[in-house]
Amino acid sequence: MRAPNPRVLIPVLLAAIAGAAVGYYVTAASCAPGSCPVAAAAIAALAAVVAGAGVGVVVVLAVRSFAEWRVHSEREILVVQDDAPPEPPTC
């Protein structure tokens, strides 16, 4: 099994933490003080999953796009080097 790519893992974890915080505090602010901690925790968990999944999709697509661009640019460099005009003969 492969280890997770830190370029993907770190933004997903940060988004999940931020989503959980926003979900919890918005739900807690809309309830009377101390009246719905279970609902706030449930909404926080749901918001964490949704935020993490959304950011995960975008980050994975961006990482794949950069990898494809890198491969394409390497191929382009090889083609340009192969098509270079021959050097003139020296005497």
N, CA and C atoms as a LAMMPS dump frame, in Angstrom:
ITEM: TIMESTEP
0
ITEM: NUMBER OF ATOMS
273
ITEM: BOX BOUNDS ff ff ff
-5.0000000000000000e+02 5.0000000000000000e+02
-5.0000000000000000e+02 5.0000000000000000e+02
-5.0000000000000000e+02 5.0000000000000000e+02
ITEM: ATOMS id mol type element x y z
1 1 1 N 0.834 -1.18 0
2 1 2 C 0 0 0
3 1 3 C 0.881 1.247 0
4 2 1 N 0.49 2.212 -0.813
5 2 2 C 1.249 3.45 -0.937
6 2 3 C 0.951 4.403 0.209
7 3 1 N 1.948 5.169 0.6
8 3 2 C 1.739 6.215 1.601
9 3 3 C 1.011 7.384 0.939
10 4 1 N 0.17 8.088 1.684
11 4 2 C -0.547 9.208 1.074
12 4 3 C 0.412 10.337 0.674
13 5 1 N 0.093 10.97 -0.418
14 5 2 C 0.894 12.07 -0.923
15 5 3 C 0.668 13.29 -0.031
16 6 1 N 1.717 13.876 0.546
17 6 2 C 1.515 15.031 1.416
18 6 3 C 0.947 16.241 0.684
19 7 1 N 1.142 16.31 -0.633
20 7 2 C 0.553 17.412 -1.401
21 7 3 C -0.968 17.311 -1.435
22 8 1 N -1.484 16.132 -1.221
23 8 2 C -2.929 15.931 -1.188
24 8 3 C -3.427 15.88 0.255
25 9 1 N -2.701 15.195 1.107
26 9 2 C -3.145 14.957 2.474
27 9 3 C -3.257 16.235 3.3
28 10 1 N -2.268 17.09 3.229
29 10 2 C -2.259 18.289 4.07
30 10 3 C -3.419 19.23 3.739
31 11 1 N -3.683 19.583 2.469
32 11 2 C -4.828 20.452 2.203
33 11 3 C -6.17 19.812 2.583
34 12 1 N -6.284 18.505 2.409
35 12 2 C -7.541 17.834 2.765
36 12 3 C -7.754 17.89 4.272
37 13 1 N -6.711 17.638 5.044
38 13 2 C -6.849 17.708 6.503
39 13 3 C -7.155 19.127 6.967
40 14 1 N -6.503 20.119 6.392
41 14 2 C -6.783 21.51 6.764
42 14 3 C -8.219 21.897 6.423
43 15 1 N -8.7 21.465 5.27
44 15 2 C -10.082 21.768 4.884
45 15 3 C -11.073 21.062 5.799
46 16 1 N -10.77 19.83 6.179
47 16 2 C -11.663 19.101 7.081
48 16 3 C -11.724 19.777 8.447
49 17 1 N -10.593 20.223 8.947
50 17 2 C -10.574 20.914 10.24
51 17 3 C -11.345 22.227 10.152
52 18 1 N -11.12 22.982 9.092
53 18 2 C -11.83 24.247 8.923
54 18 3 C -13.331 24.015 8.749
55 19 1 N -13.701 23.005 7.976
56 19 2 C -15.118 22.692 7.79
57 19 3 C -15.785 22.284 9.091
58 20 1 N -15.081 21.495 9.891
59 20 2 C -15.625 21.074 11.181
60 20 3 C -15.817 22.271 12.104
61 21 1 N -14.843 23.168 12.126
62 21 2 C -14.947 24.342 12.987
63 21 3 C -16.113 25.234 12.572
64 22 1 N -16.227 25.486 11.278
65 22 2 C -17.314 26.329 10.794
66 22 3 C -18.665 25.666 11.067
67 23 1 N -18.788 24.385 10.768
68 23 2 C -20.044 23.68 11.019
69 23 3 C -20.434 23.692 12.482
70 24 1 N -19.47 23.474 13.352
71 24 2 C -19.756 23.444 14.79
72 24 3 C -20.2 24.819 15.29
73 25 1 N -19.425 25.846 14.954
74 25 2 C -19.73 27.172 15.496
75 25 3 C -21 27.779 14.906
76 26 1 N -21.29 27.515 13.644
77 26 2 C -22.546 28.018 13.069
78 26 3 C -23.736 27.323 13.723
79 27 1 N -23.644 26.022 13.931
80 27 2 C -24.735 25.302 14.582
81 27 3 C -24.866 25.719 16.046
82 28 1 N -23.766 25.864 16.737
83 28 2 C -23.813 26.272 18.141
84 28 3 C -24.36 27.689 18.283
85 29 1 N -24.069 28.556 17.329
86 29 2 C -24.567 29.932 17.402
87 29 3 C -26.057 30.012 17.113
88 30 1 N -26.586 29.059 16.358
89 30 2 C -28.009 29.107 16.017
90 30 3 C -28.887 28.468 17.088
91 31 1 N -28.296 27.804 18.068
92 31 2 C -29.043 27.17 19.158
93 31 3 C -28.914 28.025 20.422
94 32 1 N -29.788 27.763 21.363
95 32 2 C -29.656 28.391 22.677
96 32 3 C -28.389 27.846 23.336
97 33 1 N -27.729 28.626 24.18
98 33 2 C -26.471 28.171 24.784
99 33 3 C -26.626 26.835 25.515
100 34 1 N -25.824 25.869 25.106
101 34 2 C -25.8 24.556 25.731
102 34 3 C -26.972 23.655 25.408
103 35 1 N -27.811 24.035 24.448
104 35 2 C -29.004 23.229 24.19
105 35 3 C -28.805 22.139 23.139
106 36 1 N -27.808 22.262 22.274
107 36 2 C -27.663 21.247 21.221
108 36 3 C -26.201 20.918 20.919
109 37 1 N -25.453 20.426 21.881
110 37 2 C -24.06 20.067 21.577
111 37 3 C -23.95 18.842 20.678
112 38 1 N -24.907 17.924 20.766
113 38 2 C -24.873 16.727 19.919
114 38 3 C -25.12 17.109 18.469
115 39 1 N -26.086 17.984 18.232
116 39 2 C -26.361 18.432 16.866
117 39 3 C -25.171 19.201 16.3
118 40 1 N -24.537 20.028 17.131
119 40 2 C -23.38 20.79 16.661
120 40 3 C -22.228 19.85 16.299
121 41 1 N -22.031 18.805 17.09
122 41 2 C -20.973 17.843 16.79
123 41 3 C -21.286 17.051 15.524
124 42 1 N -22.55 16.691 15.334
125 42 2 C -22.94 15.948 14.133
126 42 3 C -22.77 16.807 12.882
127 43 1 N -23.181 18.055 12.955
128 43 2 C -23.011 18.959 11.813
129 43 3 C -21.525 19.205 11.556
130 44 1 N -20.732 19.3 12.618
131 44 2 C -19.288 19.487 12.453
132 44 3 C -18.67 18.298 11.73
133 45 1 N -19.07 17.093 12.094
134 45 2 C -18.537 15.899 11.43
135 45 3 C -18.946 15.869 9.959
136 46 1 N -20.201 16.186 9.69
137 46 2 C -20.681 16.205 8.306
138 46 3 C -19.945 17.271 7.492
139 47 1 N -19.782 18.457 8.065
140 47 2 C -19.083 19.532 7.356
141 47 3 C -17.621 19.17 7.11
142 48 1 N -16.995 18.462 8.048
143 48 2 C -15.606 18.04 7.868
144 48 3 C -15.489 17.073 6.695
145 49 1 N -16.41 16.136 6.612
146 49 2 C -16.371 15.16 5.517
147 49 3 C -16.604 15.843 4.172
148 50 1 N -17.587 16.727 4.115
149 50 2 C -17.914 17.402 2.854
150 50 3 C -16.77 18.316 2.422
151 51 1 N -16.221 19.092 3.353
152 51 2 C -15.12 19.995 3.004
153 51 3 C -13.877 19.208 2.583
154 52 1 N -13.562 18.147 3.31
155 52 2 C -12.41 17.331 2.956
156 52 3 C -12.564 16.675 1.596
157 53 1 N -13.757 16.172 1.31
158 53 2 C -13.996 15.53 0.013
159 53 3 C -13.923 16.543 -1.128
160 54 1 N -14.503 17.712 -0.927
161 54 2 C -14.474 18.732 -1.974
162 54 3 C -13.07 19.202 -2.289
163 55 1 N -12.311 19.494 -1.258
164 55 2 C -10.931 19.937 -1.467
165 55 3 C -10.096 18.783 -2.01
166 56 1 N -10.374 17.569 -1.577
167 56 2 C -9.639 16.41 -2.065
168 56 3 C -9.781 16.225 -3.561
169 57 1 N -10.988 16.392 -4.065
170 57 2 C -11.213 16.256 -5.511
171 57 3 C -10.409 17.305 -6.268
172 58 1 N -10.464 18.542 -5.812
173 58 2 C -9.756 19.614 -6.51
174 58 3 C -8.246 19.4 -6.454
175 59 1 N -7.73 19.012 -5.299
176 59 2 C -6.283 18.829 -5.152
177 59 3 C -5.791 17.651 -5.996
178 60 1 N -6.527 16.557 -6.003
179 60 2 C -6.112 15.402 -6.81
180 60 3 C -6.114 15.766 -8.29
181 61 1 N -7.128 16.483 -8.744
182 61 2 C -7.152 16.895 -10.15
183 61 3 C -5.995 17.838 -10.472
184 62 1 N -5.665 18.735 -9.553
185 62 2 C -4.546 19.652 -9.787
186 62 3 C -3.221 18.905 -9.831
187 63 1 N -3.012 17.957 -8.928
188 63 2 C -1.761 17.193 -8.91
189 63 3 C -1.625 16.368 -10.177
190 64 1 N -2.706 15.759 -10.612
191 64 2 C -2.651 14.978 -11.868
192 64 3 C -2.392 15.874 -13.068
193 65 1 N -2.984 17.064 -13.05
194 65 2 C -2.778 17.997 -14.155
195 65 3 C -1.326 18.436 -14.229
196 66 1 N -0.722 18.725 -13.079
197 66 2 C 0.69 19.104 -13.077
198 66 3 C 1.572 17.958 -13.555
199 67 1 N 1.251 16.74 -13.157
200 67 2 C 2.032 15.587 -13.601
201 67 3 C 1.921 15.404 -15.113
202 68 1 N 0.713 15.557 -15.637
203 68 2 C 0.516 15.427 -17.089
204 68 3 C 1.249 16.538 -17.832
205 69 1 N 1.203 17.746 -17.294
206 69 2 C 1.903 18.864 -17.921
207 69 3 C 3.4 18.615 -17.94
208 70 1 N 3.936 18.067 -16.846
209 70 2 C 5.364 17.792 -16.767
210 70 3 C 5.772 16.766 -17.826
211 71 1 N 4.989 15.704 -17.967
212 71 2 C 5.291 14.672 -18.967
213 71 3 C 5.208 15.264 -20.372
214 72 1 N 4.187 16.08 -20.623
215 72 2 C 4.023 16.689 -21.938
216 72 3 C 5.194 17.619 -22.266
217 73 1 N 5.624 18.409 -21.293
218 73 2 C 6.729 19.336 -21.565
219 73 3 C 8.034 18.577 -21.775
220 74 1 N 8.24 17.46 -21.086
221 74 2 C 9.442 16.655 -21.311
222 74 3 C 9.438 16.051 -22.708
223 75 1 N 8.264 15.588 -23.153
224 75 2 C 8.172 15.046 -24.522
225 75 3 C 8.433 16.13 -25.545
226 76 1 N 7.922 17.317 -25.292
227 76 2 C 8.105 18.424 -26.222
228 76 3 C 9.58 18.803 -26.321
229 77 1 N 10.286 18.781 -25.225
230 77 2 C 11.718 19.084 -25.239
231 77 3 C 12.465 18.035 -26.059
232 78 1 N 12.102 16.761 -25.907
233 78 2 C 12.76 15.703 -26.682
234 78 3 C 12.489 15.861 -28.163
235 79 1 N 11.276 16.235 -28.532
236 79 2 C 10.944 16.414 -29.946
237 79 3 C 11.727 17.584 -30.512
238 80 1 N 11.821 18.665 -29.778
239 80 2 C 12.558 19.826 -30.259
240 80 3 C 14.028 19.486 -30.418
241 81 1 N 14.599 18.72 -29.52
242 81 2 C 16.006 18.351 -29.633
243 81 3 C 16.234 17.423 -30.816
244 82 1 N 15.287 16.543 -31.097
245 82 2 C 15.446 15.635 -32.235
246 82 3 C 15.327 16.363 -33.567
247 83 1 N 14.554 17.427 -33.622
248 83 2 C 14.346 18.162 -34.863
249 83 3 C 15.372 19.266 -35.079
250 84 1 N 16.357 19.351 -34.238
251 84 2 C 17.359 20.408 -34.37
252 84 3 C 18.135 20.214 -35.676
253 85 1 N 18.421 21.3 -36.348
254 85 2 C 19.172 21.162 -37.616
255 85 3 C 20.573 20.654 -37.331
256 86 1 N 21.111 19.88 -38.26
257 86 2 C 22.47 19.354 -38.047
258 86 3 C 23.471 20.509 -38.076
259 87 1 N 24.52 20.307 -37.332
260 87 2 C 25.57 21.329 -37.308
261 87 3 C 26.317 21.297 -38.644
262 88 1 N 26.791 22.453 -39.047
263 88 2 C 27.538 22.454 -40.32
264 88 3 C 28.859 21.685 -40.172
265 89 1 N 29.296 21.075 -41.258
266 89 2 C 30.554 20.312 -41.176
267 89 3 C 31.734 21.23 -40.926
268 90 1 N 32.674 20.727 -40.206
269 90 2 C 33.902 21.496 -39.951
270 90 3 C 35.046 20.87 -40.714
271 91 1 N 35.984 21.687 -41.108
272 91 2 C 37.127 21.197 -41.893
273 91 3 C 38.328 21.002 -41.022
